[in-house]
């Protein structure tokens, strides 16, 4: 039976990172700007972040795309901190970076949701839901059911 191929080949990923570090060192010696991260490395970051977002603890968030973008951004931010002399496993290193980026995004979104909820509570639901129902295609019973479901969620 053939062994299943992983979505990121750790050895190739490590080799690409070592090459990139070498290019960065050469550019620094010559006083040139830091070279662009190769597309292969960026593709690995994207694959790791996307696959991590499929885990059960991250799968149902509406802001999953933001989580993935945060993870990739953090990988690019900390790419120079990866030291191949200390670790031969860049997959694990960048997976951890993405994992904690996901947790930070979830915390930020929860804070925003709390702020929105407090604003709704303080201003009152009637103030927020004063719309011309005929203009948006809702009748009063639909608006009342939306208000009730929001009040239930807020009071949990």
N, C-alpha and C positions, 0 to 999 in steps of 0.2 A: 504494500500500500504506500502511495506517495505521501510524503509529509506536506501538510497544508502550508501554503506560502503566507507569511504575515503581510499586512498592508504596508508596513514600513520595515525595510531590511536594515537592521541595526548596524551591521558591518559597513554597508554602503553609506548609511547616514553618518557614522563616525568618520569614515574616510572623507566625506564631503565637508564635514565640520573641520577636520584637520587641514584640508586644503584651503578652506576659507580663512582659518586662523593664520595660515602661512601667507596668504594674499594680504591680509590686514597688516601683518608684521612688515612685509615688504613696502606696502604703501606708507606706513608710518616712518620707516627708515628714509624713504625718498621725500617725505614731507607732503605726500599727496593725500587727498581725501580718502576716507574709508571706503573700500569697494562695496558694491551692492551685494546683498545676500543672494547667492545663487537660487535659481528657480527650484531646483531639486530640494533644497533645504526648506524653502517656503512651502513647497508641496507637502513635505513631511510634516511640518507644523500644522498645516490644514488638515491632513489625514488624521493626525493624533487628536486634534481638537474635535473634529467631527465625530470620530469614533467614541471619544470620551463622552460626548453629548448624548450618545445612545444609551448610556448606563441608566439603570432604573432611577437613580437619585437625581438625574438631570433631565430626563426625557420629556416631562410634561410642562416645562416652563415656556411661556409665550415669548420670552426674550432670548431664546436659545441662540439665535444668530448673533446677538450682542455678546453672549457668553463666548462663542467661538471667536469672534473678532477680538475680544479682550485677551483671550488665551494666546492668540497669534501675536498680538501686539506685545504681550509680556515676554514671549519667547524671543522676539526680535530685540526687545529691550535688554534681555539678560543673556543673549547669545555669547557675548564675550566672557561671561563668567564661567562658561563650561570649560573645564580643564581636562583634556583627554589623558593627562598623566595621572590624574586622581581617579577618573572613572572611564570605563570603556563602554558605558551604557547611556548614550545620549537619549535614547527613547524614554527611559525611566526618568531622567533628569527633566526633560521638557514636559513629560506627562504630569509630573508634580507641579511644575510652573503653571500649566494650563488648569489643573485641578483647583489650585488655590485662586486662580483668576476667576474661575467659575463661582467659587464660594463668595468672593468679594462682590461679583456682579449680583448674585442672589441677595446679599445683604443690602446693597444699594437699592435694588428694586423693592425690597421689603420696606425700607425706610420711606421711599417715595409713595408706596401704597398706604403706609400709615399716615403720611402727611395728607394725602388725598382724602382718606377716610375721616381724619379729624376736621378737615375743611368742610366735608359734607355734613358731619355731625353738627358743627358750629353754625353753619349757614342754614341748616334745615333742608330737608329733602324737597319741600314745596318750592323753595327759592330756586333750586337747581332744576327742577322739573317743570318750570313754567315755560312751556313751548307751545306754539300753535300746533296742536295735535293733528289738525287736518293737513297742515303743510308738510308734516313728516310722515304721514300715513299711519299714525297710531290713534286708536280711540282711547277714551279715558280708562276703560277697564285694563287695557294693555299697560298704560302708564302706571296705574295703581299696582299692578302685579310686579312691575319692575321696581317700584318704590318698596314694596313689601319684601321682595327678595334681597334688596340692598340693606334694608333695615335688619333683616335676619342675619345677614353676613357680618354687619357691623357689630351686632350685639353678641356675637359668638365669643 
